[in-house]
């Protein structure tokens, strides 16, 4: 061990050089801290900002196909309510839970009717406040009749784009606002179909 003198002339021992295992532990500790910070950020972002979702059914064909993966953003609905045409991901409402769906089985549908609006399905068209919607995004016209019903406050009427093969509001009723997880904004898989939804 070497030493040197301080300003008072007293000998002061230098720190011994780090051993290889001290250097290795220091490096691993820094890596561990980075991993912990990254995981914490990922958890916060997924819970509060955005998350990926997998499309398990063909209820949104032709807009979304089985196996598509989308990013669901969760911030905009804190600032403004859902709009007609938004594609929302939501936890199953009570009537779907009574059918055996669990809270973690999210659904994805298109918002059609807003609170206070009247919705009806007849003669192959969806009517909003007695006016037929022009819907270029659907697989085929609906082959059933429904309504007219007024959408209650703080609830929404949602439908799948594959109208005749969709477990949506025409079957189980209105979607409570508090069940909405977020809005699907971007498809990131498959690569050949990347883009806004």
C-alpha positions as CSV (number, residue, x, y, z in Angstrom):
1,X,0.0,0.0,0.0
2,X,1.4,3.4,-0.9
3,X,0.8,6.6,1.0
4,X,1.1,10.3,0.5
5,X,1.3,13.3,2.8
6,X,-1.6,15.7,3.2
7,X,-1.2,19.5,3.7
8,X,-0.5,19.0,7.4
9,X,2.3,16.6,6.6
10,X,0.5,13.6,7.9
11,X,0.7,10.5,5.9
12,X,-2.6,9.4,4.3
13,X,-3.1,5.9,2.9
14,X,-4.5,5.7,-0.6
15,X,-7.5,3.5,-1.3
16,X,-6.5,0.1,-2.5
17,X,-7.2,-0.6,-6.2
18,X,-10.6,-2.3,-7.0
19,X,-10.4,-6.0,-7.4
20,X,-11.9,-7.6,-10.5
21,X,-15.0,-8.8,-8.6
22,X,-15.6,-5.3,-7.2
23,X,-15.5,-3.9,-10.7
24,X,-17.8,-6.7,-11.9
25,X,-20.3,-6.1,-9.1
26,X,-20.3,-2.4,-9.7
27,X,-21.0,-2.9,-13.4
28,X,-23.8,-5.4,-12.7
29,X,-25.3,-3.1,-10.1
30,X,-25.5,-0.3,-12.7
31,X,-27.1,-2.7,-15.2
32,X,-29.6,-3.9,-12.6
33,X,-30.6,-0.3,-11.8
34,X,-31.1,0.4,-15.5
35,X,-33.3,-2.7,-15.9
36,X,-35.4,-1.7,-12.8
37,X,-35.9,1.8,-14.1
38,X,-36.9,0.6,-17.6
39,X,-39.4,-2.0,-16.2
40,X,-40.9,0.7,-13.9
41,X,-41.3,3.1,-16.8
42,X,-42.9,0.3,-18.9
43,X,-45.4,-0.5,-16.2
44,X,-46.4,3.1,-15.7
45,X,-46.7,3.7,-19.5
46,X,-48.8,0.6,-20.0
47,X,-51.1,1.5,-17.0
48,X,-51.5,5.2,-17.8
49,X,-50.5,6.1,-21.4
50,X,-50.7,3.3,-24.0
51,X,-50.6,-0.5,-24.4
52,X,-50.5,-3.1,-27.1
53,X,-53.6,-5.2,-27.8
54,X,-54.2,-8.4,-29.8
55,X,-57.3,-8.8,-31.9
56,X,-58.8,-12.2,-31.1
57,X,-62.0,-12.2,-33.2
58,X,-63.3,-11.1,-36.6
59,X,-65.9,-8.8,-35.2
60,X,-64.1,-5.7,-36.6
61,X,-63.4,-7.1,-40.1
62,X,-62.6,-5.5,-42.6
63,X,-61.0,-2.7,-40.4
64,X,-59.1,-5.2,-38.1
65,X,-58.4,-8.9,-38.7
66,X,-57.8,-11.7,-36.3
67,X,-54.1,-11.5,-35.2
68,X,-53.8,-7.8,-35.8
69,X,-52.0,-5.9,-33.1
70,X,-52.9,-2.3,-32.2
71,X,-51.7,0.4,-29.8
72,X,-54.4,1.6,-27.5
73,X,-53.8,5.1,-26.1
74,X,-55.4,6.0,-22.7
75,X,-54.9,9.7,-22.3
76,X,-57.3,11.5,-24.8
77,X,-60.5,10.4,-23.0
78,X,-59.3,12.3,-19.9
79,X,-59.3,15.4,-22.0
80,X,-62.4,14.9,-24.2
81,X,-65.2,12.3,-24.5
82,X,-65.3,9.5,-27.1
83,X,-66.6,10.6,-30.6
84,X,-68.6,8.8,-33.1
85,X,-66.3,6.6,-35.2
86,X,-63.7,6.1,-32.5
87,X,-62.5,2.5,-32.1
88,X,-62.5,1.8,-28.4
89,X,-61.2,-1.0,-26.3
90,X,-63.2,-1.7,-23.1
91,X,-63.7,-4.1,-20.2
92,X,-66.9,-6.2,-20.6
93,X,-69.9,-4.6,-19.0
94,X,-72.0,-6.4,-16.5
95,X,-74.3,-8.2,-19.0
96,X,-71.3,-9.7,-20.7
97,X,-69.8,-10.7,-17.4
98,X,-73.1,-12.5,-16.7
99,X,-72.4,-14.5,-19.9
100,X,-69.1,-15.7,-18.5
101,X,-66.7,-13.0,-19.8
102,X,-64.1,-11.9,-17.3
103,X,-62.9,-8.3,-16.5
104,X,-59.6,-8.9,-18.2
105,X,-61.2,-10.0,-21.6
106,X,-61.2,-6.7,-23.4
107,X,-63.5,-6.0,-26.3
108,X,-62.9,-3.7,-29.3
109,X,-65.7,-1.9,-31.1
110,X,-66.6,1.3,-33.0
111,X,-68.5,4.1,-31.2
112,X,-71.8,4.7,-33.1
113,X,-74.1,6.5,-30.6
114,X,-73.2,9.1,-28.0
115,X,-75.1,9.9,-24.8
116,X,-78.4,11.5,-25.7
117,X,-78.5,10.3,-29.3
118,X,-81.1,7.9,-30.7
119,X,-79.9,4.8,-32.5
120,X,-81.8,2.3,-34.7
121,X,-80.9,-0.5,-37.1
122,X,-83.4,-1.2,-39.9
123,X,-83.5,-2.2,-43.5
124,X,-79.7,-2.7,-43.6
125,X,-78.8,0.7,-42.3
126,X,-77.8,2.2,-38.9
127,X,-79.8,5.4,-38.1
128,X,-78.5,8.0,-35.7
129,X,-81.1,10.6,-34.7
130,X,-83.3,9.3,-37.6
131,X,-80.6,9.9,-40.2
132,X,-78.9,6.9,-41.9
133,X,-75.1,6.7,-41.4
134,X,-72.8,6.3,-44.4
135,X,-70.5,3.5,-43.4
136,X,-67.8,2.6,-45.9
137,X,-65.9,0.6,-43.2
138,X,-68.4,-2.2,-42.6
139,X,-68.1,-5.8,-43.9
140,X,-71.8,-5.9,-45.0
141,X,-75.1,-4.2,-44.1
142,X,-76.8,-5.5,-40.8
143,X,-79.4,-8.1,-41.4
144,X,-81.3,-7.4,-38.2
145,X,-83.6,-4.8,-36.7
146,X,-82.9,-3.0,-33.5
147,X,-84.3,0.1,-31.7
148,X,-84.8,2.9,-31.8
149,X,-83.3,3.5,-28.4
150,X,-81.9,6.6,-26.8
151,X,-78.4,6.3,-25.4
152,X,-78.3,7.0,-21.7
153,X,-76.1,9.6,-20.1
154,X,-72.5,8.4,-19.6
155,X,-73.0,5.4,-21.9
156,X,-72.3,4.7,-25.5
157,X,-73.7,2.5,-28.3
158,X,-70.9,0.5,-29.9
159,X,-70.8,-1.9,-32.9
160,X,-68.4,-4.2,-34.6
161,X,-67.6,-3.4,-38.3
162,X,-68.5,-7.0,-39.1
163,X,-72.1,-6.1,-38.2
164,X,-73.6,-9.6,-38.6
165,X,-70.9,-11.3,-36.6
166,X,-70.3,-9.0,-33.6
167,X,-71.1,-9.3,-30.0
168,X,-71.9,-5.6,-29.5
169,X,-74.4,-3.1,-28.1
170,X,-77.2,-4.5,-30.4
171,X,-77.0,-7.7,-28.3
172,X,-76.1,-6.6,-24.7
173,X,-77.0,-3.0,-24.5
174,X,-75.1,0.2,-23.8
175,X,-71.4,0.6,-22.8
176,X,-70.7,2.5,-19.6
177,X,-68.1,5.2,-20.0
178,X,-66.1,3.8,-17.0
179,X,-65.5,0.5,-18.9
180,X,-63.6,2.2,-21.7
181,X,-59.8,1.4,-21.4
182,X,-58.7,3.6,-24.4
183,X,-58.8,4.3,-28.1
184,X,-57.1,2.1,-30.7
185,X,-55.0,4.5,-32.8
186,X,-52.3,2.5,-34.7
187,X,-52.0,-1.1,-36.1
188,X,-48.4,-2.1,-35.7
189,X,-48.7,-5.8,-36.9
190,X,-48.7,-7.3,-39.4
191,X,-46.0,-5.2,-41.0
192,X,-47.8,-4.9,-44.4
193,X,-50.8,-3.3,-42.7
194,X,-49.1,-0.9,-40.4
195,X,-51.0,2.4,-40.1
196,X,-53.8,4.3,-38.3
197,X,-57.0,2.6,-37.6
